Amino acid sequence: MVKETWWQEHTRTPWRGFKLGLLAFPSFFVAVWFGSVLSMVTGIIGILLFPSAALLVRNMTNVYRTLIGRWTGVPIERPYLPEPPGEQGFMGLLRRFVALISDPATWRDYLWLMIDPIVVTFTAALPGWLILYGVWGYCLATFAGGMIGHYGGSDWYGWVHVDPGYDRDTERIVSTLVVATLCIAVGFLTGPKMLAVYGRWGRSLLGPTEKSRLALRVQHLTETRSEAVDASAAELRRIERDLHDGAQARLVAMGMSLGAIEHLLDKDPERARLLLAETRASSAKALRELRDLVRGIHPPVLADRGVGDAVKALALDHPLNVEVTVAVPGRPEPPVESAAYFAVSEILTNAAKHSGAGRVWVDVRHEGGMLRIAVTDDGNGGATLDGGTGLRGIERRIGTFDGILALSSPVGGPTTVTLELPCALSSPKTSLS
């Protein structure tokens, strides 16, 4: 959330709380509908309607989570337990019904929708109501009080009686203005605090319980472990293919050439000399391919100098103009370094192939326990995580380390890919050579 000035904070928050108060009205009707469906769960109709009713409740509470996080700075995670895999037919519907009705978050959401209209009225929405009540007081003092008295009405504003003689009583008009001014001042001054109280209330009920947090963590670890195993298997297949099609084929050819040379040494020395030259060239190519293969598995510069210098080495060999800034005072764990290095390598490759960019900026730094890498190019933009650019694979790779990937790529550019991987730093390690 962007930091606001004191004036912005105290003028905006009462109306934000007031909007949250207005949101309680449709939320209450959603709760009534959910309660009606809940009363029918003993029959087939209730079982059929319950998933859609629960989804409606979740959509409504997700709106609250978004607004509370945006306006109060209190982020609220979604607390729902993972649902069973999609399955057609009545048994699939029944399993989903059981999963939803046994999820504690379903009942906490329902409780929120039932109680929140009362809580929000006396917390987040109260400053807005006070300001509106103060504005009404000014209206009474200027014209509305006289109109009420003219038509024989009777009303109370605080302790001030508004009756047919109100507009001729200066003392009561002044009292009305004092009460109205106090209400407006209190509304604006207490707005941020009331909204903060409401944010903590929202996190206490709409946030995940320890059970759901643990279940979500287990699900995430299961998914990332499976993806890591798949990525490792794919990498092994790539290495095997490169060895079979590259260095191994050349070594086999070299062996055959050496056998032919052995037979030609006495019969045709000149032909044997030519074959020796060809064999020497093949050995040089096989050695180069083996070095490239090893460098692809784990570049020596990454092991010796760390991820910062390894990214700089990538920039030197890149066809685009790449500018690298590094502010990493230590060394992350080797697996994190490797994941970050290959992620940057893939992003730079994508930039060269798809972006139409001329320049790329890479910023590598460690802040708040996070290795943060931002790669920005001045290309055409329009990149997506599902656009076949390999970004989804990068996201899966860094997800193994609880890392996240954020993409900003409006049409016309620029494109910025941000990676964040949680890690601690050790002391820097440099090469002895």
C-alpha positions as CSV (number, residue, x, y, z in Angstrom):
1,M,0.0,0.0,0.0
2,V,1.3,3.4,-1.0
3,K,2.2,5.6,2.0
4,E,-0.2,8.5,2.3
5,T,0.3,11.9,3.8
6,W,-1.4,12.7,7.2
7,W,-4.0,14.9,5.3
8,Q,-4.8,12.2,2.8
9,E,-5.1,9.5,5.5
10,H,-7.5,11.5,7.6
11,T,-9.7,12.7,4.7
12,R,-9.9,9.4,2.8
13,T,-10.3,6.7,5.5
14,P,-13.7,7.8,6.9
15,W,-15.2,7.4,3.4
16,R,-13.4,4.1,2.9
17,G,-14.9,2.8,6.2
18,F,-18.3,4.2,5.1
19,K,-18.1,2.2,1.8
20,L,-17.3,-0.9,3.9
21,G,-20.4,-0.2,5.9
22,L,-22.5,0.0,2.8
23,L,-21.0,-3.3,1.6
24,A,-22.5,-4.9,4.7
25,F,-26.0,-4.6,3.2
26,P,-25.6,-7.0,0.2
27,S,-23.4,-9.2,2.4
28,F,-26.2,-9.6,4.8
29,F,-28.5,-10.8,2.1
30,V,-25.8,-13.3,0.9
31,A,-25.7,-14.6,4.5
32,V,-29.5,-15.0,4.5
33,W,-29.4,-16.9,1.3
34,F,-26.6,-19.1,2.6
35,G,-28.6,-19.8,5.8
36,S,-31.6,-20.7,3.7
37,V,-29.6,-23.2,1.7
38,L,-28.0,-24.5,4.9
39,S,-31.5,-25.3,6.2
40,M,-32.0,-27.6,3.2
41,V,-28.8,-29.6,3.4
42,T,-30.7,-32.6,4.8
43,G,-32.2,-33.1,1.4
44,I,-30.9,-33.4,-2.2
45,I,-31.7,-29.8,-3.1
46,G,-29.6,-28.5,-0.3
47,I,-26.6,-30.6,-1.3
48,L,-27.0,-29.4,-4.9
49,L,-27.3,-25.7,-4.0
50,F,-24.7,-25.7,-1.2
51,P,-21.5,-25.5,-3.4
52,S,-22.8,-22.5,-5.3
53,A,-24.0,-20.8,-2.1
54,A,-20.6,-21.4,-0.5
55,L,-18.9,-20.0,-3.6
56,L,-21.1,-16.9,-3.4
57,V,-20.1,-16.4,0.3
58,R,-16.4,-16.8,-0.6
59,N,-16.6,-14.3,-3.4
60,M,-18.2,-11.8,-1.1
61,T,-15.6,-12.3,1.7
62,N,-12.8,-12.1,-0.9
63,V,-14.0,-8.6,-1.8
64,Y,-13.6,-7.8,1.9
65,R,-10.1,-9.3,2.0
66,T,-9.1,-7.2,-1.0
67,L,-10.5,-4.0,0.3
68,I,-9.3,-4.4,3.8
69,G,-5.8,-5.2,2.5
70,R,-5.8,-2.2,0.2
71,W,-7.3,0.3,2.6
72,T,-5.9,-0.7,6.0
73,G,-2.5,-2.2,5.0
74,V,-3.5,-5.5,6.8
75,P,-3.1,-8.3,4.2
76,I,-5.5,-11.2,4.7
77,E,-4.6,-14.5,3.1
78,R,-7.3,-16.8,1.7
79,P,-7.8,-19.5,4.3
80,Y,-9.6,-22.2,2.3
81,L,-8.6,-25.8,2.5
82,P,-7.8,-27.4,-0.9
83,E,-10.8,-28.8,-2.6
84,P,-10.8,-32.4,-3.9
85,P,-9.9,-32.9,-7.6
86,G,-12.8,-32.2,-10.0
87,E,-14.9,-35.2,-10.6
88,Q,-18.1,-35.6,-12.7
89,G,-21.3,-37.0,-11.5
90,F,-23.1,-37.1,-8.1
91,M,-20.1,-38.5,-6.2
92,G,-18.0,-35.7,-7.3
93,L,-20.6,-33.2,-6.2
94,L,-21.0,-35.0,-2.9
95,R,-17.2,-34.9,-2.3
96,R,-17.1,-31.2,-3.0
97,F,-20.1,-30.7,-0.7
98,V,-18.3,-32.6,2.1
99,A,-15.1,-30.6,1.6
100,L,-16.8,-27.3,1.7
101,I,-19.1,-28.0,4.6
102,S,-16.2,-29.4,6.7
103,D,-13.9,-26.4,5.9
104,P,-13.7,-24.2,9.0
105,A,-13.3,-21.2,6.7
106,T,-16.8,-21.7,5.4
107,W,-18.3,-21.2,8.8
108,R,-16.0,-18.3,9.7
109,D,-17.0,-16.6,6.5
110,Y,-20.7,-17.1,7.3
111,L,-20.1,-15.8,10.8
112,W,-18.4,-12.7,9.4
113,L,-21.3,-11.9,7.1
114,M,-23.8,-12.2,10.0
115,I,-21.8,-10.2,12.5
116,D,-20.0,-7.6,10.3
117,P,-23.0,-5.3,9.8
118,I,-22.9,-4.6,13.6
119,V,-19.1,-4.5,13.9
120,V,-18.5,-2.2,10.9
121,T,-21.2,0.3,12.1
122,F,-19.2,0.9,15.3
123,T,-15.7,0.7,13.8
124,A,-14.9,1.6,10.2
125,A,-18.2,3.2,9.2
126,L,-18.7,5.2,12.4
127,P,-16.4,8.1,11.4
128,G,-18.3,8.5,8.1
129,W,-21.7,8.5,9.9
130,L,-20.4,11.1,12.3
131,I,-19.3,13.3,9.5
132,L,-22.6,13.0,7.7
133,Y,-24.4,13.7,11.0
134,G,-22.2,16.8,11.4
135,V,-23.2,18.0,7.9
136,W,-26.8,17.4,8.8
137,G,-26.3,19.7,11.8
138,Y,-25.1,22.5,9.5
139,C,-28.1,22.0,7.3
140,L,-30.4,22.3,10.4
141,A,-28.7,25.4,11.5
142,T,-28.9,27.1,8.1
143,F,-32.2,26.1,6.6
144,A,-33.5,22.7,7.5
145,G,-34.3,23.5,11.1
146,G,-36.5,26.4,10.1
147,M,-38.3,24.3,7.5
148,I,-39.0,21.6,10.1
149,G,-40.4,24.2,12.5
150,H,-42.4,25.9,9.7
151,Y,-44.3,22.7,9.0
152,G,-44.9,21.9,12.7
153,G,-42.3,19.1,12.9
154,S,-40.3,18.1,15.9
155,D,-36.8,16.6,15.9
156,W,-33.7,16.3,18.1
157,Y,-30.2,16.9,17.2
158,G,-28.1,15.6,20.0
159,W,-29.6,17.4,23.0
160,V,-30.9,20.3,20.9
161,H,-34.7,20.3,20.3
162,V,-35.7,21.3,16.8
163,D,-39.3,22.6,16.9
164,P,-41.3,25.5,15.5
165,G,-39.3,28.1,17.5
166,Y,-35.9,26.7,16.6
167,D,-34.9,29.2,13.8
168,R,-35.5,32.1,16.2
169,D,-33.4,30.7,19.1
170,T,-29.8,31.7,18.6
171,E,-28.6,29.6,21.5
172,R,-30.0,26.4,20.0
173,I,-28.6,27.2,16.6
174,V,-25.1,27.8,18.1
175,S,-25.4,24.5,20.1
176,T,-26.3,22.7,16.8
177,L,-23.2,24.2,15.1
178,V,-21.0,23.2,18.0
179,V,-22.3,19.6,18.0
180,A,-22.0,19.4,14.2
181,T,-18.4,20.7,14.3
182,L,-17.4,18.2,17.0
183,C,-18.9,15.3,15.0
184,I,-17.1,16.3,11.8
185,A,-13.8,16.7,13.7
186,V,-14.1,13.5,15.6
187,G,-15.0,11.7,12.4
188,F,-12.0,12.8,10.5
189,L,-9.6,12.4,13.4
190,T,-10.7,8.9,14.4
191,G,-11.1,7.5,10.8
192,P,-7.6,5.9,10.5
193,K,-7.8,4.3,13.9
194,M,-11.2,2.9,13.4
195,L,-10.2,1.5,10.1
196,A,-7.2,-0.1,11.6
197,V,-9.3,-1.7,14.3
198,Y,-11.6,-3.0,11.6
199,G,-8.6,-4.4,9.7
200,R,-7.4,-6.4,12.7
201,W,-11.0,-7.6,13.2
202,G,-11.1,-8.7,9.6
203,R,-7.8,-10.6,9.8
204,S,-8.9,-12.4,13.0
205,L,-12.0,-13.9,11.3
206,L,-11.3,-13.9,7.6
207,G,-7.6,-15.0,7.8
208,P,-6.5,-18.6,7.8
209,T,-6.5,-20.8,10.9
210,E,-3.5,-22.8,11.8
211,K,-5.1,-25.9,10.4
212,S,-5.8,-24.3,7.0
213,R,-2.4,-22.6,6.9
214,L,-0.8,-25.9,7.5
215,A,-2.9,-27.6,4.9
216,L,-2.2,-24.9,2.3
217,R,1.5,-25.2,3.1
218,V,1.4,-29.0,2.7
219,Q,-0.4,-28.5,-0.6
220,H,2.2,-26.0,-1.8
221,L,5.1,-28.2,-0.8
222,T,3.5,-31.2,-2.5
223,E,3.0,-29.2,-5.8
224,T,6.5,-27.7,-5.7
225,R,8.1,-31.1,-4.9
226,S,6.3,-32.7,-7.8
227,E,7.4,-29.9,-10.1
228,A,11.0,-30.1,-8.9
229,V,11.0,-33.8,-9.6
230,D,9.6,-33.2,-13.0
231,A,12.1,-30.5,-13.7
232,S,15.0,-32.6,-12.5
233,A,13.9,-35.5,-14.7
234,A,13.6,-33.2,-17.7
235,E,17.1,-31.9,-17.0
236,L,18.5,-35.4,-16.8
237,R,16.9,-36.3,-20.1
238,R,18.3,-33.2,-21.7
239,I,21.8,-34.0,-20.4
240,E,21.5,-37.6,-21.6
241,R,20.3,-36.4,-25.1
242,D,23.1,-33.9,-25.4
243,L,25.7,-36.5,-24.4
244,H,24.2,-39.1,-26.8
245,D,23.8,-36.8,-29.7
246,G,27.0,-34.7,-29.2
247,A,30.1,-35.8,-27.3
248,Q,29.3,-39.5,-27.3
249,A,28.7,-39.6,-31.1
250,R,32.0,-37.7,-31.7
251,L,33.9,-40.0,-29.3
252,V,32.5,-43.1,-31.2
253,A,33.6,-41.5,-34.5
254,M,37.0,-40.8,-33.1
255,G,37.4,-44.4,-32.1
256,M,36.5,-45.6,-35.6
257,S,38.9,-43.1,-37.1
258,L,41.7,-44.3,-34.8
259,G,41.0,-47.8,-35.9
260,A,41.3,-46.8,-39.5
261,I,44.5,-44.9,-38.8
262,E,46.0,-48.0,-37.3
263,H,45.5,-49.9,-40.5
264,L,46.7,-47.1,-42.7
265,L,49.9,-46.2,-40.9
266,D,52.0,-48.7,-43.0
267,K,49.9,-48.7,-46.2
268,D,49.0,-45.0,-46.7
269,P,50.8,-42.7,-44.2
270,E,49.5,-39.6,-46.0
271,R,45.9,-40.7,-45.6
272,A,46.6,-41.6,-41.9
273,R,47.9,-38.1,-41.3
274,L,44.7,-36.5,-42.7
275,L,42.6,-38.8,-40.5
276,L,44.7,-37.8,-37.5
277,A,44.0,-34.1,-38.2
278,E,40.3,-34.7,-38.5
279,T,40.4,-36.7,-35.3
280,R,42.2,-33.9,-33.5
281,A,39.5,-31.5,-34.7
282,S,36.7,-33.8,-33.5
283,S,38.3,-34.2,-30.1
284,A,38.4,-30.4,-29.8
285,K,34.7,-30.2,-30.7
286,A,33.9,-33.0,-28.2
287,L,35.8,-31.2,-25.5
288,R,34.0,-27.9,-26.3
289,E,30.6,-29.6,-26.2
290,L,31.4,-31.2,-22.9
291,R,32.5,-27.9,-21.5
292,D,29.2,-26.3,-22.7
293,L,27.3,-29.1,-21.2
294,V,29.0,-28.7,-17.8
295,R,28.5,-25.0,-18.0
296,G,24.8,-25.6,-18.6
297,I,24.6,-27.9,-15.5
298,H,26.4,-25.5,-13.2
299,P,28.6,-22.7,-14.6
300,P,32.0,-22.4,-13.0
301,V,31.6,-18.7,-12.6
302,L,28.5,-19.3,-10.5
303,A,30.3,-21.7,-8.2
304,D,33.4,-19.5,-7.9
305,R,32.0,-15.9,-8.0
306,G,28.3,-16.1,-7.1
307,V,25.1,-15.1,-8.8
308,G,26.0,-11.5,-9.3
309,D,29.1,-12.1,-11.3
310,A,27.5,-15.1,-13.1
311,V,24.7,-12.7,-14.3
312,K,27.3,-10.2,-15.4
313,A,29.0,-13.0,-17.4
314,L,25.6,-13.8,-19.0
315,A,25.3,-10.1,-20.0
316,L,28.8,-10.1,-21.7
317,D,27.7,-12.9,-24.0
318,H,24.2,-11.6,-24.7
319,P,23.4,-10.2,-28.1
320,L,21.5,-7.3,-26.6
321,N,23.0,-4.4,-24.6
322,V,22.5,-5.6,-21.0
323,E,23.3,-3.4,-18.0
324,V,23.6,-5.3,-14.7
325,T,23.5,-3.8,-11.2
326,V,24.3,-6.0,-8.2
327,A,23.9,-5.2,-4.5
328,V,24.3,-8.6,-2.8
329,P,26.8,-8.5,0.0
330,G,27.1,-12.2,0.5
331,R,26.3,-15.6,-1.1
332,P,22.8,-17.3,-1.1
333,E,22.6,-21.0,-0.7
334,P,23.9,-22.8,-3.9
335,P,20.5,-24.2,-4.9
336,V,18.9,-20.7,-4.6
337,E,21.8,-19.2,-6.6
338,S,21.4,-21.8,-9.3
339,A,17.7,-21.3,-9.6
340,A,18.1,-17.5,-9.8
341,Y,20.9,-17.8,-12.4
342,F,19.0,-20.1,-14.7
343,A,15.8,-18.0,-14.3
344,V,17.7,-14.8,-15.4
345,S,19.3,-16.8,-18.2
346,E,15.9,-17.9,-19.4
347,I,14.4,-14.4,-19.2
348,L,17.3,-12.9,-21.1
349,T,16.9,-15.6,-23.8
350,N,13.2,-14.7,-24.0
351,A,14.1,-11.0,-24.3
352,A,16.4,-11.7,-27.2
353,K,14.0,-14.0,-29.0
354,H,10.6,-12.3,-28.5
355,S,10.7,-8.8,-27.1
356,G,12.2,-6.8,-30.0
357,A,14.2,-4.9,-27.3
358,G,17.5,-3.1,-27.8
359,R,18.5,-2.7,-24.1
360,V,17.9,-4.8,-21.0
361,W,18.5,-3.8,-17.4
362,V,19.1,-6.4,-14.7
363,D,19.0,-5.4,-11.0
364,V,20.1,-8.0,-8.4
365,R,19.9,-7.1,-4.7
366,H,19.2,-8.6,-1.3
367,E,16.6,-6.8,0.8
368,G,14.6,-8.0,3.8
369,G,15.7,-11.6,3.6
370,M,14.8,-11.7,-0.1
371,L,17.0,-12.1,-3.2
372,R,15.2,-9.7,-5.5
373,I,16.0,-9.7,-9.2
374,A,14.3,-7.3,-11.7
375,V,14.8,-7.7,-15.4
376,T,13.5,-4.9,-17.6
377,D,13.6,-4.5,-21.4
378,D,12.6,-1.7,-23.7
379,G,10.8,-4.1,-26.1
380,N,7.3,-4.3,-27.4
381,G,5.7,-5.7,-24.3
382,G,2.6,-7.9,-24.3
383,A,4.2,-10.9,-22.6
384,T,2.1,-13.1,-20.5
385,L,2.6,-16.1,-18.2
386,D,0.7,-18.2,-20.6
387,G,2.1,-16.9,-23.8
388,G,4.6,-19.7,-24.4
389,T,7.6,-17.7,-23.3
390,G,8.8,-20.1,-20.6
391,L,7.9,-17.7,-17.7
392,R,5.5,-20.3,-16.2
393,G,8.4,-22.8,-16.1
394,I,10.5,-20.2,-14.3
395,E,7.7,-19.6,-11.9
396,R,7.5,-23.3,-11.1
397,R,11.3,-23.5,-10.7
398,I,11.6,-20.7,-8.2
399,G,8.4,-21.9,-6.5
400,T,10.4,-24.8,-5.2
401,F,12.2,-22.3,-2.9
402,D,8.9,-20.4,-2.1
403,G,9.9,-17.8,-4.6
404,I,7.4,-15.7,-6.6
405,L,7.4,-14.2,-10.1
406,A,5.7,-10.9,-11.0
407,L,5.2,-9.8,-14.6
408,S,4.4,-6.3,-15.9
409,S,4.3,-6.1,-19.7
410,P,1.8,-3.6,-21.1
411,V,1.4,-3.6,-24.9
412,G,4.1,-1.2,-26.2
413,G,6.5,-2.0,-23.3
414,P,8.4,-1.9,-21.2
415,T,8.4,-5.5,-19.8
416,T,9.6,-6.1,-16.2
417,V,10.0,-9.5,-14.7
418,T,10.6,-9.5,-11.0
419,L,11.8,-12.5,-9.0
420,E,11.8,-12.8,-5.3
421,L,13.4,-15.8,-3.5
422,P,13.6,-15.9,0.3
423,C,17.2,-16.7,1.4
424,A,19.9,-15.9,3.9
425,L,23.3,-14.8,2.9
426,S,26.6,-16.3,3.8
427,S,30.0,-14.5,3.6
428,P,31.2,-13.9,0.0
429,K,33.2,-16.6,-1.6
430,T,35.7,-15.8,-4.3
431,S,37.9,-17.7,-6.6
432,L,41.5,-18.4,-5.5
433,S,42.8,-18.0,-9.0
